[in-house]
Amino acid sequence: MLAQILDGKLVSASVLGRVKEGVQALKAKTGVTPTLGVVLVGDFAPSKIYVRNKKASADLVGIATRDFLYPDGLPEPELLKRLGELNEDRSIHGVLLQLPLPPGLSEGRAIEAIAPEKDVDGLTATNLGHLLAGEPRVTPCTPAGVMEILDHYGIDLKSAEAVVVGRSRLVGKPLGHLLLARHATVTFCHTRTRDLASHTRRADLLAVAAGRARVITGDMVKEGAVVIDVGMNRLDTGKLVGDVEFESVSRRARAITPVPGGVGPMTVAMLMQNTLLAAKSQLGV
């Protein structure tokens, strides 16, 4: 029996529908259109694709975007200055700094240059600190999207054994704390964990954000587990695959997110939701 497919396209469409209604209501009440400032440094092809997809979703829900594109690169002092200017610009409600940055630029310093109230990716130390304290203000988009999928499909997390493979500030760490807040028992692992399979086989919920193609195989998954594949890797053949070997794992799991079409669409949808929430907060609505 194959696993149930947790359809991120379906769930993201529902989220985007709610956001569109919220944008219309905000415009009717204040006359203001939520606006997202998009900063892209370098000419990295996948980043350009991600930005294009985000702009398409913004157009769909009525969020305005303003582009700050630097295909030839940008010295770090100038990048930090630009981010500071966007912080001061009251017509911009959210700042999206597309990652990864080109070599030579500090992602940490750049992220911290974004005002927490405009940090729609939820990655500043201030916003991650609120999440750690159990009082999230802006939830990172990909972990928020994972939780939205789990809620949509009615997956109960209370007392579940959850294993998160990955420890980035972008996904692994915040996702683990969101699961913990739902009363799951959480184990953090990563690609250097000794005997990784001994941990993953215990998981009722296995979330994988390791950044390595097909690092989790069917023999590493508990029968009947729910598997969330956050990975997105392009093989030499051009095929897009996750961090989970879908074919073997789907024969053991009871539910699984596909790649593509699983967590990816949710990340974009939650970015739109965060932008709307940032605009409402700044406008006092």
C-alpha positions in Angstrom: 0.0 0.0 0.0 1.4 3.4 -1.1 1.5 6.4 1.2 -1.1 9.1 1.1 0.3 12.1 -0.8 0.3 15.3 1.2 -0.4 17.8 -1.6 1.3 21.1 -1.0 -0.2 22.6 -4.1 -3.7 22.0 -2.8 -2.9 23.4 0.7 -1.0 26.4 -0.7 -4.0 27.3 -2.9 -6.1 27.5 0.2 -3.6 29.7 2.0 -3.3 32.0 -0.9 -7.1 32.3 -1.1 -7.2 33.5 2.5 -4.3 35.9 1.9 -6.1 37.4 -1.1 -9.2 38.0 0.9 -7.1 39.6 3.6 -5.3 41.9 1.2 -8.6 43.0 -0.3 -10.0 43.7 3.2 -6.9 45.7 4.2 -7.0 47.8 1.0 -10.7 48.5 1.6 -10.0 49.6 5.2 -6.8 51.6 4.7 -6.3 52.2 1.0 -2.8 50.6 1.4 -1.5 47.7 -0.7 0.9 45.4 1.1 4.2 45.7 -0.5 7.2 43.4 -0.6 10.7 44.6 -1.4 12.7 41.9 -3.1 16.5 42.0 -2.9 18.4 39.7 -5.2 22.2 39.8 -5.4 24.1 37.9 -8.1 23.0 35.9 -11.1 22.3 32.5 -9.5 19.7 30.8 -11.8 17.7 29.0 -9.1 17.4 32.2 -7.1 16.0 34.0 -10.1 13.5 31.2 -10.5 12.5 31.4 -6.8 12.0 35.2 -7.0 9.9 34.8 -10.2 7.7 32.3 -8.5 7.3 34.5 -5.4 6.4 37.5 -7.6 3.8 35.5 -9.4 2.2 34.5 -6.1 2.3 38.1 -5.0 0.5 39.2 -8.2 -2.1 36.5 -7.6 -3.1 37.7 -4.1 -2.7 41.4 -4.8 0.5 42.1 -3.0 2.8 44.6 -4.7 6.5 43.9 -5.2 9.4 46.3 -5.8 12.6 44.8 -7.2 16.1 45.6 -6.1 18.2 43.4 -8.4 22.0 43.4 -8.5 23.0 40.7 -11.1 26.6 41.9 -11.2 26.9 41.6 -7.4 27.1 44.2 -4.6 29.7 45.0 -2.0 28.5 44.1 1.5 28.5 47.7 2.8 26.2 48.7 0.0 23.9 45.7 0.6 23.6 46.6 4.2 22.9 50.2 3.3 20.2 49.2 0.9 18.5 47.0 3.5 18.6 49.9 6.0 16.9 52.1 3.4 14.2 49.5 2.9 13.7 49.4 6.7 13.1 53.2 6.6 10.7 53.1 3.6 7.2 53.1 5.1 5.7 52.1 1.7 7.5 48.7 2.0 6.0 46.3 4.6 8.2 43.3 4.0 11.8 42.7 2.9 12.8 39.5 1.1 16.5 38.9 0.8 16.9 36.0 -1.5 19.3 33.4 -0.2 22.0 32.1 -0.8 24.1 35.2 -1.2 27.2 35.1 -3.4 30.5 34.2 -1.9 32.1 37.0 0.1 28.8 38.3 1.6 27.8 37.4 5.1 24.3 36.0 5.2 24.2 36.5 9.0 25.1 40.2 8.9 22.7 40.8 6.0 19.8 39.0 7.7 20.4 41.0 10.9 20.3 44.2 8.9 16.6 43.7 8.2 14.2 45.2 10.7 12.4 42.4 12.6 9.0 43.9 11.8 9.8 43.7 8.1 11.6 40.3 8.3 8.9 38.3 6.4 11.3 35.3 6.3 11.3 35.2 10.1 15.1 34.6 10.2 16.4 37.5 12.3 17.7 36.6 15.8 14.8 38.7 17.3 12.1 36.7 15.5 13.8 33.3 16.0 14.2 34.3 19.7 10.4 34.9 20.0 9.8 31.5 18.4 12.2 29.8 20.9 10.4 31.5 23.7 7.1 30.1 22.5 5.7 33.5 21.4 6.3 33.5 17.7 5.8 36.9 15.9 7.0 35.9 12.4 7.4 32.2 11.7 9.9 31.2 9.1 8.1 30.3 5.9 9.1 26.7 5.2 8.5 25.5 8.8 5.2 27.4 8.9 4.3 25.7 5.6 5.1 22.3 7.0 2.8 22.9 10.0 0.0 24.1 7.7 0.2 20.8 5.7 0.1 18.8 8.9 -2.9 20.7 10.1 -4.7 20.5 6.8 -4.5 16.7 6.8 -5.3 16.4 10.5 -2.1 14.8 11.6 -2.0 14.7 15.4 1.3 15.7 16.9 0.6 15.3 20.5 3.0 12.8 22.1 4.3 11.9 18.6 8.0 10.9 18.3 9.3 13.5 15.8 12.7 13.4 14.2 14.1 16.4 12.3 17.0 15.8 10.1 18.6 19.2 9.5 19.7 22.0 11.8 19.6 25.2 9.7 18.1 28.5 11.0 16.0 28.4 7.8 14.2 25.1 8.4 15.5 22.5 10.9 15.8 24.5 14.1 12.6 26.5 13.9 10.6 23.5 12.7 11.7 21.4 15.7 10.5 24.1 18.1 7.2 24.4 16.3 6.7 20.6 16.7 7.7 20.9 20.3 5.1 23.5 20.9 2.5 21.0 19.6 3.6 18.5 22.3 5.7 16.3 20.0 8.9 14.8 21.4 11.6 16.1 19.2 15.0 14.7 18.2 17.3 16.8 16.1 19.7 15.0 13.7 21.9 15.9 10.8 24.2 14.4 8.2 26.9 13.9 10.8 24.7 12.1 13.3 26.2 8.7 14.2 23.9 5.9 13.0 21.3 8.2 11.6 18.9 5.3 10.8 18.6 4.3 14.4 17.0 7.7 15.1 14.9 8.0 11.9 13.4 4.5 12.4 11.8 5.7 15.7 10.0 8.6 14.1 6.2 8.8 13.9 6.9 12.0 12.1 10.1 12.3 10.1 11.0 15.8 8.6 14.0 15.9 6.4 15.9 19.1 5.5 19.4 17.8 5.1 20.2 19.3 1.7 21.4 15.9 0.3 19.6 14.0 -2.4 17.8 10.8 -1.3 19.7 10.6 2.0 16.7 8.9 3.6 15.8 5.5 2.2 12.9 3.1 2.9 14.9 0.9 5.3 15.4 4.0 7.5 11.7 4.8 8.0 9.3 3.3 10.5 6.3 1.5 9.0 3.3 3.9 9.1 5.4 7.1 9.6 4.5 10.5 8.3 7.4 11.8 6.2 7.9 15.5 5.3 10.5 16.0 2.6 11.8 19.6 2.6 14.7 18.9 0.3 15.0 20.1 -3.3 18.0 18.8 -5.3 18.6 18.7 -9.0 20.4 15.6 -10.3 22.8 15.6 -13.2 19.9 14.3 -15.4 18.0 17.5 -14.6 15.4 15.6 -12.5 14.3 17.3 -9.3 14.3 15.1 -6.2 14.0 15.5 -2.5 16.2 14.4 0.5 14.0 11.3 0.7 14.1 8.4 -1.7 10.4 8.7 -2.6 9.9 5.2 -4.2 11.1 3.1 -1.3 9.9 5.4 1.5 6.4 5.8 0.1 6.0 2.0 0.4 6.5 2.2 4.2 5.1 5.6 5.2 1.4 6.2 5.6 1.8 9.8 4.3 4.5 11.7 2.5 5.1 15.0 0.7 6.3 14.8 -2.9 9.1 16.7 -4.5 8.1 18.8 -6.4 4.6 19.8 -5.3 5.0 19.3 -1.5 6.6 21.8 0.8 7.9 24.1 -1.9 4.6 25.7 -2.8 3.9 26.2 0.9 7.0 28.2 1.4 5.9 30.8 -1.1 2.3 30.8 0.3 3.5 31.4 3.8 5.7 34.3 2.6 2.6 35.9 1.2 0.8 35.4 4.5 3.8 36.9 6.5 3.8 39.9 4.2 0.1 40.5 4.8 0.6 40.1 8.6 3.6 42.5 8.5 1.5 45.2 6.7 -1.4 44.8 9.1 0.9 45.2 12.1 2.7 48.2 10.7 -0.7 49.9 9.9 -2.1 49.1 13.3 -4.9 46.9 11.9 
